[in-house]
Amino acid sequence: MNHDSLENLRTRLRKFAKERDWDQFHSPKNLSMALIAEAAELIEHFQWLTQEQSSNLPDDKVEPVEQELADILLYLVRISDKLGIDLIEAANKKIDINKKKYPADEVKGSARKYSEY
């Protein structure tokens, strides 16, 4: 099986959950809560690091961060599957929205929120 697309990942996750009878636990609410917990675990790896340190993790820290990112992605894909949302389409729509909210000529080089300019 080709493992290089979100659709294939979604299919693998469906099968994984079904084989374990976990669909009963995979409500959008529960999956969202699990996703946030995983995001918090990701943050722990960067807490107290400087900007420079966070951009140059030592080799022994990269794999744990990779695992947390994978967990986040898996929960995100699972939630989108349960709700019938195409993540690629949703992300592209959001980029289009953000292009309007943050016109490059007005915000270039600034971290201000769209409501601040």
N, C-alpha and C positions, 0 to 999 in steps of 0.2 A: 504494500500500500504506500502511496505517495504521502509523505507527512509534511509537505511544504506549503499548505494553505490553511486559512482559517476554517474553510468548509471541511477539510479533512480532519482538522483538529476537533471541530464540533462533532463530527461523526464518531471519532475515537472516544470522546468524552461521553457521548450518549451511550455507547456500547459499554464503556467502563462502568458507568453508573448503573446501567441495566443489569449487568452481570453481578453486581453487588446488592441489588435491590435498594439503591440509594435514591431513586427518583422521589420516593415518599418524603425525603428530607430536603430535596433540592427545590424549595420554593424560592422565588426571587428575593423574598425577605431574608431567608436563611443564607442564601448565596451572597447577598449584599453584605451581610454581617461578617461572613467568612472572608470576603474580599477586603473589607476594612481591617480586619485583624491581620491579614497577610501584609497589607500596606504598612501597618504599624510595625510589623517585624522587619520590613525593609528599612524603615526609618531608623531602627535601632543600629543598623550597620553604619549609618552616617552621623548619628548623634555625636556631638562634641568634636567632630572633625572640622578642620578649616576648609575653605573653598578648595584650596590646592590639594589637600589630602583626599577630599571626596572625589576629586577628578583623577587621582592617581592611586587607586587602591593597591595595596600589596597583593601579590599573587594568592596568598592564603585567604584573602577576603573576597576575591572575585567569585568563586564558586558559591559561597553562601548567598551572595547578592543575586547571582544568577538563579538560584533555587527560589528565592522570594519573588523575583520578577516572574518566573514561570508560574508559581502559585497564583499570583495576581492575574496573569493572563488567562490561566485555566478557569478561574472563577468568573472572570469577565466574559469569556466565551460561553460558559455555561449559562450565565444569566441572560445573555443576549439570545441564546437558543431557546430558553424557556419563554422568553417574551416575543420571539419571532422578529428580532431586530437584526438586520444585516450590519455588522460592525463597520465594515469597509464603507458602505454607503453612508452610515451615520457619521463616521469620521470625516468623510469628504464634505458632507453637508455642513458639519461644524466648522471646518476650515473656511468654507465660503461665508458662513455667518461671521467668523472672526475677521475675515478680510474686510468686511463692511464695518465692523466695530472698531477695528484697529487699522485704519488706512496707513500704509507704509510712510507716506509723505508727512503724516502728522505724528507718528509715534516712533519713528526710527531712532534707535538708541535709548529709548525711554522704557522704564518698567511700570509706568503709571497705568492704572486701570482706565478702561474706556470712559468711565463716568468722571474722570478727573481732567479731561481736556476738552 
